[in-house]
Amino acid sequence: MKVFLDTNILLDYLLKRQPFYDKAKKIFDMCLFKIDGCVTPHSLVDVFYMLSERTDASPEYCKETILKLHNVLFVVSETDGSVKKAASNNSFDDFEDSMQNESAIIAGVDYIITRNKKDFERSSIPVVSPEEFLDLIND
């Protein structure tokens, strides 16, 4: 199974944001052995920024964290074509969400996992919350 992790899932895990951390950790742990997790390059940029701004982490630590994520998650390419499709997609008001959606389509994922399902309500890919995804896996 292949899933697309929205940036908020990564940040919940890395920043140990409560009450979301435990579910994000379970999903991330599954990406180690059970499922293929995908992210975009700009999600990793957002993660670096948030780690450096919201914690006292050094730039070196932030870079190490990105490399560790890269070892566990597949980074989906963002191309000129995907940018054009995302910008032309009138189903999405927010360009970042449209870009995430296009990347998930390119990756051929089974699910988009996010805490902000409304941002992807017009996606052609099933969108699930972390709770819903864990329920699906446990069935």
N, C-alpha and C positions, 0 to 999 in steps of 0.2 A: 504494500500500500504506500502511496506517495501523498504527502500532505504539504500544503503551503502554510507557513507560519507567518501571520501578520506581525508587524513590529511590536505590538503591545504584548504579545506572548513572550517574545525574547526579553523585553524589558521587565515583565513580571518576574521572570526567572532570575535574570542577572541582578536586578535591584531588590529582589526578595520582597516585592510589593505585596502587602497583605490586603485583602484575604485571597489573593490570586496565586501566590507563589506555589503552593502545594500542587495544584493542578498543572501549572506551567512546568514544574519540575518533572512531574510524571510524564508529560508529553515529551519533554526534552530527553528524558531517560529512554523513552521508547525509540527516539531517533537514533540512539546509539546502536540498537540491535534489532528492533522489531519493525520499524517503518522508515521510510525515506522522507526526511524533512527538507523543505526548500525555502529559501529566502532570496530577496533581491539584494544587489549591491547597495542600493540606497538605504535599505533596512540596516545594513551593517554600518553605514555612515551615521545613521540616526543613533544606533547603539553606542558607537564611539562617542558621539557628542553627549548623549545623556550620561554615560558613565563618567566622562570627564567633567561635566557640569554639575551633576547631582551627587557626586561622591568626591572624596579626596584622592581618587585614583590618579596615578601618574600616567603620562602619555604612553610609557612603556607597558604598563599594566593593561591599559586599554587596547593597545595593539596586540598584546599576547592574548587577550580575551577574544578579539576578532579572529586571530589565527586558530584558536581552539574551536570557536564556532564553525569556522571554515572546514575544520577537520571532521566535524560531525554533520554539518548541513550542506546540501547541494546549493550552490549559488547560481541562480537562474540568470542568464544573460539578458541584458536590456539592450535592445538594438534600435537602430534608427527606425526600422519598421514598427517595432513595438511602441516606441514613443509616439509615432504618428497615429497608430491605431488608438492608443490611449487618449490622445488629445482630441481625436475625432469621435470618440465614443460618447454620444449624447445621453447614454443611460446613466452616466456618472457625472455628478456635479463637481466632485473633488478629483483633481488630476492625479494626486498620489494614489488614491484608492483605485482609480482606473488603471494606473500603471501597475499596481500590485495585481490587479485582476488579469491584465494582459500577460504578466509574467507567470501567473499561475496557469493560464491557458497554455502558454508555450511549454511549460514544464509537464503538462499532462497530468496534473494532480487529481486525486480523487476527492479531496476536500480542501477548503480554505478554513483554517482555524483562527478565529478572532473573537475578542470580547465585544467588538463593535459590529455585530451582524448587520445592522441597518446600513452601514457603509457599503455593503456588498449585496444588498437585497436584489439587485438586478443582474447579478452574476449568473452565468450559465453553469457554474460549478456549484455543487452543494456547499453551503456555508454553515459551519457549526461553531458553537461556543466550546471552550475547553471541556465543560461538563458534558455536553452532548457528545463530543468526540470520545471521551473516556467511557461513557455509557455504551457507545457503538462498539468500541473495542472489547469491552467486557462482556458483551452479549454473545 
